Amino acid sequence: MQGFDARTPTSDHEAAIDCLRAGVEAVLPERVVHESVSLDGDALTVADATYDLSVYDRLLVVGGGKATDGIADALESILGDRIDAGVVVTPRRPDETAHDDAHRIERLPGDHPVPSARGVESTTRLVSLLSDLDERTLVLVAVTGGASAVLPAPADGIPLSDLRETTDRLLESGAEIHDLNAVRKHLSTLKGGGLARLAAPATVVGLVLSDVVGNDLGVIASGPTAPDETTYDDALDVLDRFDLDVPRAVRTHLARGSAGERPETPSPGDSVFERVTNHVLADTFTALDAARDVARDRGYDTLVLSSSVRGEAREAAKTHVAVVEEVVATGNPIDAPAVILSGGECTVTVRGDGSGGPNLEFCLAAAPELPARAVLASIDSDGRDGGTDVAGAIVDADTVSERAARAALANNDALPKLRDADALVRSGATGTNVNDLRVLVVGAGE
């Protein structure tokens, strides 16, 4: 992971960035896996479970998402030649090269947030590795944020172009992740428990880094190793509620599924999950806890407001500002100097044609209303907010005027406004993803 690049004119600004840095470092996949996975002879321990490798003829590693490179590196260092084969798919820019042939786990390219042809090709390789497995195979599956896009396996009759268009419509609608995935699960052969069904009757162990509020296994990466409680009817309901104009092939596929003409995704109690166990190794609270430790060490009183903040970014920003105002006015719920932390996943309903992301909109909406003693920093833990190449921003009351902020928000154009204010936070791709992280620092005042 690269360092955090941001303007920090005061010690409170520095504290905010230090908290964010500590939060991201706490959920880096190499660190998380080494803390949770170990090998002693034939005993492989994952979190609180132990697997006897002597009863398996093969050990495979597969997965996808923003953190799978690091998970693969850690598993190779722990298991070495006990790994027989593996394929993980990660988002890469076209100019990035894959790892060399020395790795036992292949690293193949995909794209995020919209699926691509090379992602389909990479996923096809992963699917072929999981074909015709038996009960003497152990499959470790890296399940991390971003896998929904980088592991596209379009259902029969759904062209990739239609899947891409549908994904774009969903992302622009402001739909929350649960709604988004209800549709994607029913347009894929791997999502919604599809990977578990493909691998059965092998033993499947999910190594999960959660980027989902509430750690719902059926939602993280669209739940490839988890039962699916949604249906084709639910997917159609999402399209109708958000009034989405999607390609005819997509709506026809979902309608046929609703009519019983296509098999449903495996639901709770399905036999394909009898030999499946999922372990959440890190989540948003893991990051917030590490950030809290840093704030305490710097002498701030601390409060984790919530790790589950969701909803429209600019509306959530108002609530956070209200908490800061209360701290300044009354000393509740904590006394300044204080650090208030939150995480979760906010959304943006796109109505303009500007550039930005949820964290940038959060900061831009909050900045003009912040008390003079407050600093706010908000980032996406993967290092790229929305479709931008920045992690987020750090702002205070002097960053931007209310009039300028309102005009930029009307066009969903937070990025250039915050760039002009020298308020951006850059980290590069962090190699992990546990959702958004926010730090509000309230100084001691006079």
N, C-alpha and C positions, 0 to 999 in steps of 0.2 A: 504494500500500500504506500502511495506517495504521501507526503506531508500535507497539512492543511494550509492553504494560502488565503489569507484574509487580512483586511486592514483592522488593526487592533490598537486604537489610540489611547485607551485607558486600561487599567488593570481589570475592570469589569468585562471589557471586551475580551481581554486575554483569558479570563476565567471561562467565559462562554465557549471559546474555541477549545480550550484545554478539556472541558467537559465533553464536547463532541468527539474530540480525538480519542479520549479514553473509552467512550461508549463504542465507537467503531472498532477499536483495537480489541475490545473484550469479546466481540463476536466474529473476529476473523476466523475462517473455517479451520485453518491449521491449528490454531490455539484451542478452539472448541473441541475438535476431534481428539487431540492429544490429551485433553482433560477428561474425555468421556469414553475413549476406546483404548483397550490394552490387550496384549497377548501374553499369556503365560503358558508355555508348552502348547497344548492343543486347546486351551481354554481361551476363547475370545470373549471379552467382556465389553458390552456396549451399554453404557448407563448402568442400570440395575439388573441387567440380564446377562447370562453367560451361555455361550454356544460352544458345543464340543466339536471341534473341527475334524476329529477322527471319524465321525459318522458321515462325513460328506466326501464325495469323490471330486467335486469341483467347487471352487469359490470364484464367483463372478462379481464384478463391480460395474454398476450402470448408474446413470442419473443425468440430470440436466439442471441448468439455472446458473445464476450469477456467482454462486459460491462453490461450484463443483470442481473447478480447478484446484482450489485449496484443499477440499475434502479428498480428492484423488491423491494429491501429494502426500497428505498426512497418512492415508491408508496404505500407500506404497511404503512409506517409511516404517510403519508399524508391522505390516504383514509381509512385505517383501515378496519372495517367490511363492508364498502360499496363495497368492492371487493367480489364477489360471488365465483369466482374460478380463477385459473390461472396456467399456465405452462410456464416456461422458460427453455431453454436448454443452458448450458454453458460448455466450455471446461474444463475438469477435468482430473487430473492424476488418474490412477487406485487406488492409495492409498488414494485419497481424498474422504471424505464422503459428502453426500448431507446435506442440512439444515434439521433441525428437523421438526416435524409435526406441530409445532406451527405456521408456516407460512401459510398464505392463498394462496400464490403462490408457487406451487411445483417447486423445483429446480432439474432438471434432467441432467444427464451427456451426453456430446457429445465429439467429438475430432476435433482437428485442427492441421495442415492444410488439412489433408486427412480424409474424412468421414469414420465412423466406424459403426459396427453392433449395438453398444449401442446407437449411435446417431440416427440410424434408429428407434430403439425401443422407444427412448424418443420422437422423432418427431411424431411417430404414436399416442402417447398419446396426444400431442398437437393438431394434426389433429382431433382426436375424440372429443376434447372439442369444436372445431369450427363447428362441423357438425350440420345441421338443425337449424341454427340461424334465428331470425326474426328481424323485424325493431325496436323492442323494446329492442334490445341488443346493448350495447356499448362495443367495443373491443379496449383496449389500447395495441398497439403492440410495443415492444422494438425492434428497428432495429439497430443493431450495427455490427461493423466489426467482421468477423469470422463466421457470421451466415451461410454463403454459405456452409461451411464445417460442422458445428456442427448441422445444421438442414437438413440432407439429407432425401429427399423423392424421391427416384429413380422412374422415369417414368416406366409404365408397360413394362415389357420385358427387363429392364436393371438391371442385377444383381449388387449387391453392389460391388463385386470384379471388375467388369468392370468400375463402376463409380470411384473407387479408382485408378485404373490404368490410366484412362483418366485424372484424376486430377493430378496425378504424372507427366504425360507427359506434361501437360500444364504448371505446375509450373517449370519444368526443361527447358522449351523452351525459357523462357525469355519473354513470351507474357505479355502484359500489362493487367490490370484488366478488361478493357472493352472487350478485346478479350476473356479472360478467362471466363467471365460471359456470353458472347453470347452463349458459348457452354453449360455451366452449367445450364443456364435457360431452355434450351431445352432438358435437361435430367432429369428434376425435375417437380414435381406437385405443389410445393410451390413457387419456384422462378419465377421471371418475371411476377409478379402480381398474381401468383397462390394463395397466401394466401388471397388476397382481393377477388378473385373469390370464394374461399371456404367459406369465411365469409359472403358474400352478402346474404341478403340485410341489414345486421347489419351496424351500424355506426362504422367505423374503423378510429382510430386515431393513426398515426405512431409517436413514440417518437424516433427520429433519432440522433445517434452520428455518424458523417460522418468520414470514413477513406478513402474517395475517392477524388481524385483531382477534383475540380469543383463542389463537392457535388451533383453529378448526382444521383437522387433518384432511377433511374433505374439500377444503378450499385452498390450502397451501399447494402451489404448483398445480392447481386443479385436481388434487387428490389422486395421483396415479396409483398409489398403494393403499387407498382408503375407500371404504364404502361410500356410495353416492346416495344421498337422501333426496336429491333433486330428480326431476323427471322431464320427459319431453314436453309435458304440459307446462312445467315451470319455465322452461326455455322459451316457449311461445309466449308465455305471459310477460316475460322480460321485454321481448320485442314489441309487444303491444303497449306495455306501460310507458316505454320510452319512445313510442311511435317511431321505431327504427325501420328505415327503408333498406332492406337487405336483399341480396341476390335471390332470384326465384329458386335456385337449386337448394339454398339454405332453408328457406321456409318450407319447401316441399319435403325435404328430408325430415325436418322436425315434425311436420304434420303427419307424415307416414309413421314416424315413431309414436306419436300420440295415438294414432289409430291402431297400434299394435302390429304394424307391418315390419317393424325393425326391433331388434332386441334392446331392452333397456340396459343401462349401465348397472353393474352389480351393486345391490343394495345391502344394508346391514343384515347379517345372518347368512349371506351367500357363502357357499362352501369354499369359494376361491380364497377367502380370508382366514381359513382355518390354520394356515401355517405362515401368517403374516403378522409381524410386530413392528410398530412404528415408535421411534424414540425422538422426542423433541429435545435437541441438544442445546439450542439457544433460541432466544426470542427477543422482542423489544425490551422486555423488562431486564434481561441480562445486560443490555447496553445501558439502560437507565441506572441500574444499580452501580455499575462502574463509574458512570458520570457523577452520581451522587457522592461516591467516595472521594473523588477529586475535589468537588465543591466543599465538602466538609474539611478536607485537608487544607484548603485555602481560607478557612475561617468563616464560611457562610453557613447559616442555617439552611436546611434543605427540605424540600417537599416534592415527592413524586405525585404530581396531580393525577395522572392516569397514563397507562400504557395503551389505552384503547380509544384514543380520540379519533373520531371520524366525522364525515359530513363535509359540506362545502368549506373549502379552506378559508375563504374570507370571512365566513360566519364564525368558524372556530376561533379565528384570530380575535374577534371581538370578545369572546368569552375569556380568552387568556389575558387580554388587556384588562378586563374587569377584575380579574384576580389580582393583577399587579396593582391596580388602583386601590383595591381593598388593603393590600399589604402596606402601601404608602400612607393611606388615610387612617387606618385603625390598628395596624400590626397584626391583623388576622388574615389568613390562618397561621402565619408565622411572622416573626419580626425581621426587619432588615438589619444588616445585610443578609440577603437571602438569594437562594437559587431555586427556582421552580422548574421542574422537569416534566416533560410529557412526551408520549410517543403515540403511534397509531398510523392511520392512513387516511388523509383527507383527499378529497376529489375536487376537480374543477369542471364546471359545466362550460364548455367552450362556445362562446357566442361571437367572439371577435376573431381576427386573423393574425394576432400578435404572437410573441414568443414568451414562453414561461412554463411554469410547473406549479404543483400544489404548494411547495415550500416557498417559492418565490412570491406567489400570490398571498400566502399567509403573512410573510414579512412585509410586503408592500401595504396590505390592508391594515396591519397593526401599527406600523411605524408612526404615522401622524398622530395617533392617539396615545402613544406611550408617554408615561410621566417622564420628567427630565432625568430621574435617577435610574431609569431602566434601560437595559440592553436585551435585545432578543436575537437569538441565532436559531435557524431552523434549516435542516438538511435532509435529504434522502440518504440513507445509510449506504446505498450502493454507489454514491458519488455523482449521480446524474439525476437531476430533478426533472421529471417529466421527459420531454424529448430534448432537453438541453444538455450541454456539456459541463454544467456547473452543479455542485452539490446543493447549493441553496444560497442563503444570504445572512448577513448580520446587520442589524439596524438599531437605531435609537430615534429619539424624538426629532433630531435634526437631519435625519437622512433625506426626507422628501416631504414636500408640502402636501396637505390634504387634497388640494385641487389637482396637483400633478398625479398623485396616487389614484384618485378617482378616475381621471382620464385614462390612465394606463390600464386600470382594472376593467374599464368598460370595453377595452379592445383585447383583453387577455394578453397584455403586452408588458408584463412585469420585468422580464429579463433586461431589455435595454434601459429602462428607467433605473433599475438597481445597479446596472453596470455604470451608468453615468454618475451615480452617487458613490462609486467605489465601494459598494456594499456586498459584492459577491463573495461567496466561499467556494474555493476550488480545491478538490482533492484528487481528481482523476478517478478512474474506476477503482473502487476499494476492494473488490473481490469478495464482497459479502452483501447481504441484504436482509435487514430485519425491520424494514419500514422506516418511517420518518422519525427523526429525533429533534426535540426542541429544548432550548435552554433559555430561560428568562432570568436575568440577573438584576436584582434590585439593590442598588448601592446604599450605603449607610446614610447618605445625606449629611447635612450640616448639624 
